[in-house]
Amino acid sequence: LSIGQFSDANDTNLENLSDHSQKLLNENWPNRNTDPDFREFLSKIGEINQKLTLNLDYSKRIEEEILKMKEGAKGSENDPRSIATSLERLADISRDREDYLNARKHYLSLFDVLIETLPLNHPSFPSAMNNIGLVLRKLGRFDKALKYFRTSLDILRKTLPDNHPLIADVYDNIGHVYKCTQDYETALECFEKSLKMRETSLPLDHVDVNQSRVNIGLIYKTMEN
């Protein structure tokens, strides 16, 4: 970029900031026009905006492709597995953008496709239910989140060894729901189960093992206060 182009890009990025963010900048970065770090900051905003735009465009293309598949349009793979894959990508993008309502919608659509095409003990089911539970937790729908997590857990326990990392992951997710509802005793019980499974199935320096220890430590700290 030339200096002029860089300036134009920064102006656009600055315009994309919310009024609240603009106010914070005025209060906390008074010398921003001469500070080279501010240019880097604005460039980062540009990268984020570009990524969001690409994700939105990609989401639209996926939605169009799903519609073609469902309608059996010429040149489209009218295959439930292809629809499921596209719905999962769309849901993941929505969740990454923290658009949890749309993420829930797409995960539920994925769930409907799976029910029509796969046996209930297929590994795609607990994964889908776990993802729905994660989104419901973000939306504050804790009772429903627990329902999906527990159903996912039931399927996994019938098909995997008792100490499998995926089972540990679901216990961890259930623990976070109870933490959100301030039921710290039950949260601690879930985190401890998750840690025990992870310690027997993963290297002791694995990031998930460390995260379980952190979760337990935070619960104890909260209960002491």
C-alpha positions as CSV (number, residue, x, y, z in Angstrom):
1,L,0.0,0.0,0.0
2,S,1.1,3.6,-0.7
3,I,0.9,6.1,2.1
4,G,-2.2,7.6,0.7
5,Q,-3.8,4.1,0.4
6,F,-2.8,3.3,3.9
7,S,-4.5,6.5,5.2
8,D,-7.7,5.8,3.3
9,A,-7.8,2.2,4.7
10,N,-7.3,3.5,8.2
11,D,-10.1,6.1,7.8
12,T,-12.4,3.3,6.7
13,N,-11.4,1.1,9.6
14,L,-11.9,4.0,12.0
15,E,-15.4,4.6,10.6
16,N,-16.3,0.9,11.3
17,L,-15.7,1.4,15.0
18,S,-18.8,1.8,17.2
19,D,-19.5,5.2,18.8
20,H,-18.6,3.7,22.2
21,S,-15.2,2.5,20.8
22,Q,-14.6,5.9,19.3
23,K,-15.2,7.5,22.7
24,L,-12.8,5.1,24.4
25,L,-10.2,6.0,21.8
26,N,-10.6,9.7,22.4
27,E,-10.3,9.3,26.1
28,N,-7.4,6.8,26.2
29,W,-5.4,7.4,23.1
30,P,-5.1,11.2,22.8
31,N,-1.9,11.0,20.7
32,R,-3.2,8.4,18.3
33,N,-2.6,10.5,15.2
34,T,1.2,10.5,15.8
35,D,1.5,7.1,17.5
36,P,2.8,4.4,15.1
37,D,1.1,1.7,17.3
38,F,-2.2,3.3,16.3
39,R,-1.7,2.5,12.7
40,E,-1.0,-1.1,13.5
41,F,-4.2,-1.1,15.7
42,L,-6.3,0.2,12.7
43,S,-4.7,-2.3,10.4
44,K,-5.8,-5.1,12.8
45,I,-9.4,-3.7,12.7
46,G,-9.2,-3.9,8.9
47,E,-8.1,-7.5,9.0
48,I,-11.0,-8.3,11.3
49,N,-13.5,-6.5,9.2
50,Q,-12.2,-8.3,6.1
51,K,-12.5,-11.7,7.8
52,L,-16.0,-10.9,8.9
53,T,-17.0,-9.8,5.4
54,L,-15.5,-13.0,3.9
55,N,-17.3,-15.1,6.4
56,L,-20.6,-13.4,5.6
57,D,-20.1,-13.9,1.8
58,Y,-19.1,-17.5,2.4
59,S,-22.2,-18.0,4.6
60,K,-24.4,-16.7,1.8
61,R,-22.9,-19.0,-0.7
62,I,-23.4,-22.0,1.6
63,E,-27.0,-21.0,2.2
64,E,-27.6,-20.8,-1.5
65,E,-26.0,-24.2,-2.1
66,I,-28.1,-25.8,0.7
67,L,-31.2,-24.4,-0.9
68,K,-30.2,-25.9,-4.3
69,M,-29.5,-29.2,-2.7
70,K,-32.9,-29.3,-0.9
71,E,-34.7,-28.4,-4.1
72,G,-32.7,-30.9,-6.1
73,A,-31.5,-28.2,-8.5
74,K,-29.6,-29.3,-11.6
75,G,-25.9,-29.3,-11.0
76,S,-26.2,-29.7,-7.2
77,E,-25.6,-32.7,-5.1
78,N,-29.0,-33.5,-3.6
79,D,-27.3,-35.6,-1.0
80,P,-28.2,-35.5,2.8
81,R,-24.6,-35.9,3.7
82,S,-23.6,-32.9,1.6
83,I,-26.4,-30.9,3.1
84,A,-25.3,-31.9,6.6
85,T,-21.7,-30.9,6.0
86,S,-22.8,-27.5,4.6
87,L,-25.2,-26.9,7.6
88,E,-22.4,-27.7,10.0
89,R,-20.0,-25.3,8.3
90,L,-22.7,-22.6,8.3
91,A,-23.4,-23.2,12.0
92,D,-19.7,-23.1,12.9
93,I,-19.3,-19.8,11.1
94,S,-22.3,-18.3,12.9
95,R,-21.0,-19.5,16.3
96,D,-17.5,-18.1,15.5
97,R,-19.2,-14.7,14.8
98,E,-21.1,-15.1,18.1
99,D,-24.3,-15.1,16.1
100,Y,-25.7,-17.7,18.4
101,L,-29.4,-17.5,17.3
102,N,-28.4,-18.4,13.7
103,A,-25.9,-21.0,15.0
104,R,-28.7,-22.7,16.9
105,K,-31.0,-22.6,13.9
106,H,-28.4,-24.2,11.6
107,Y,-27.3,-26.8,14.2
108,L,-31.0,-27.8,14.7
109,S,-31.4,-28.1,10.9
110,L,-28.3,-30.3,10.9
111,F,-29.9,-32.4,13.6
112,D,-33.0,-32.9,11.6
113,V,-31.0,-34.1,8.6
114,L,-29.1,-36.5,10.8
115,I,-32.2,-38.0,12.2
116,E,-33.5,-38.7,8.7
117,T,-30.3,-40.3,7.5
118,L,-28.3,-41.9,10.3
119,P,-28.8,-44.4,13.2
120,L,-29.1,-42.7,16.6
121,N,-25.8,-44.3,17.7
122,H,-23.8,-42.6,14.9
123,P,-21.0,-40.4,16.3
124,S,-22.4,-37.4,14.4
125,F,-25.4,-37.2,16.8
126,P,-23.5,-36.6,20.1
127,S,-21.3,-34.0,18.3
128,A,-24.4,-32.2,17.0
129,M,-26.1,-32.3,20.4
130,N,-23.0,-31.0,22.1
131,N,-22.7,-28.1,19.7
132,I,-26.4,-27.2,20.2
133,G,-25.8,-27.3,24.0
134,L,-22.8,-25.0,23.7
135,V,-24.9,-22.5,21.7
136,L,-27.8,-22.7,24.2
137,R,-25.4,-22.1,27.1
138,K,-24.2,-18.9,25.3
139,L,-27.9,-17.9,25.0
140,G,-28.5,-18.5,28.7
141,R,-30.9,-21.4,28.0
142,F,-29.2,-23.5,30.7
143,D,-31.9,-26.1,31.2
144,K,-32.1,-26.9,27.5
145,A,-28.3,-26.9,27.2
146,L,-28.1,-29.5,30.0
147,K,-30.7,-31.6,28.2
148,Y,-28.6,-31.7,25.0
149,F,-25.3,-32.3,26.8
150,R,-26.8,-35.2,28.8
151,T,-28.3,-36.8,25.8
152,S,-24.9,-36.5,24.0
153,L,-23.3,-38.0,27.1
154,D,-25.7,-41.0,27.2
155,I,-24.9,-41.8,23.5
156,L,-21.1,-41.5,24.0
157,R,-21.1,-43.7,27.2
158,K,-22.8,-46.5,25.2
159,T,-20.3,-46.4,22.4
160,L,-16.9,-45.3,23.9
161,P,-14.7,-46.3,26.8
162,D,-15.5,-44.7,30.1
163,N,-12.4,-42.5,30.2
164,H,-12.6,-41.3,26.5
165,P,-11.7,-37.6,26.0
166,L,-15.0,-36.9,24.3
167,I,-16.9,-38.0,27.4
168,A,-14.6,-35.8,29.5
169,D,-15.3,-32.9,27.2
170,V,-19.1,-33.2,27.7
171,Y,-18.6,-33.4,31.5
172,D,-16.6,-30.2,31.2
173,N,-19.4,-28.5,29.2
174,I,-22.0,-29.6,31.8
175,G,-19.7,-28.3,34.5
176,H,-19.7,-24.9,32.9
177,V,-23.5,-24.8,32.7
178,Y,-23.7,-25.5,36.5
179,K,-21.0,-22.8,37.0
180,C,-23.2,-20.3,35.1
181,T,-26.2,-21.2,37.3
182,Q,-24.0,-20.8,40.4
183,D,-24.4,-24.5,41.4
184,Y,-20.8,-24.7,42.3
185,E,-20.9,-28.1,44.1
186,T,-22.3,-29.8,41.0
187,A,-20.0,-27.9,38.7
188,L,-17.0,-29.0,40.8
189,E,-18.2,-32.6,40.6
190,C,-18.4,-32.5,36.8
191,F,-15.0,-30.8,36.5
192,E,-13.4,-33.4,38.7
193,K,-14.9,-36.2,36.6
194,S,-13.6,-34.6,33.5
195,L,-10.1,-34.2,35.0
196,K,-10.0,-37.8,36.1
197,M,-10.9,-39.0,32.6
198,R,-8.4,-36.7,30.9
199,E,-5.6,-37.7,33.3
200,T,-6.1,-41.3,32.3
201,S,-6.5,-40.8,28.6
202,L,-4.3,-37.8,27.7
203,P,-0.7,-36.8,28.5
204,L,-0.5,-35.0,31.8
205,D,0.8,-31.9,30.2
206,H,-2.0,-31.8,27.6
207,V,-3.8,-28.5,27.4
208,D,-7.2,-30.1,28.3
209,V,-5.8,-31.6,31.5
210,N,-4.4,-28.2,32.4
211,Q,-7.7,-26.5,31.6
212,S,-9.6,-29.0,33.9
213,R,-7.2,-28.1,36.7
214,V,-7.8,-24.4,36.1
215,N,-11.6,-24.9,36.1
216,I,-11.4,-26.7,39.4
217,G,-9.2,-24.0,40.9
218,L,-11.5,-21.3,39.8
219,I,-14.5,-23.1,41.4
220,Y,-12.7,-23.5,44.7
221,K,-11.7,-19.8,44.6
222,T,-15.3,-18.8,43.9
223,M,-16.7,-21.0,46.7
224,E,-14.2,-19.5,49.2
225,N,-15.4,-15.9,48.5
